[in-house]
Amino acid sequence: MSTISLAVPPLRTADDGNDDGVTKLDAWLRAVCWDAALPGSAASSSSFEVHRIKGRLVLADGRIMHLQGVREIFELTEAGVGNDDGAQPPAEGKIVVIGRGLQADAWRTSLTAALA
């Protein structure tokens, strides 16, 4: 078992009138969790297993989304704007993946390409 942490830049939404980073992230998560495929990587479904995935994602407009998943099931939920104490949201989000055969560099490269 291993754990990797992936930095996620602030994501734009369709409301911003630009590329929808949330939709791109959702497509990447579906490939990783449902298809056991790492887009843009030679890693095959037999080379890694996702057991748990969690994240705190920052949207470009300041809203926060949470990611939770177990194996092939995941959900993205809106958590509101910033922190409860009124502080500014973090500059970037983070996804943490727990599983087997996780190669951090390949996962970072795949996520970065998917969000581009």
Rosetta blueprint (number, residue, H / E / L):
1 M L
2 S E
3 T E
4 I E
5 S E
6 L E
7 A E
8 V E
9 P L
10 P L
11 L E
12 R L
13 T L
14 A H
15 D H
16 D H
17 G L
18 N L
19 D L
20 D L
21 G H
22 V H
23 T H
24 K H
25 L H
26 D H
27 A H
28 W H
29 L H
30 R H
31 A H
32 V H
33 C H
34 W H
35 D L
36 A L
37 A L
38 L L
39 P L
40 G L
41 S L
42 A L
43 A L
44 S L
45 S L
46 S L
47 S L
48 F L
49 E E
50 V E
51 H E
52 R E
53 I E
54 K E
55 G E
56 R E
57 L E
58 V E
59 L E
60 A L
61 D L
62 G L
63 R E
64 I E
65 M E
66 H E
67 L E
68 Q E
69 G E
70 V E
71 R L
72 E L
73 I E
74 F E
75 E E
76 L E
77 T E
78 E E
79 A E
80 G E
81 V E
82 G L
83 N L
84 D L
85 D L
86 G L
87 A L
88 Q L
89 P L
90 P L
91 A L
92 E L
93 G E
94 K E
95 I E
96 V E
97 V E
98 I E
99 G E
100 R E
101 G L
102 L L
103 Q L
104 A H
105 D H
106 A H
107 W H
108 R H
109 T H
110 S H
111 L H
112 T H
113 A H
114 A H
115 L H
116 A L
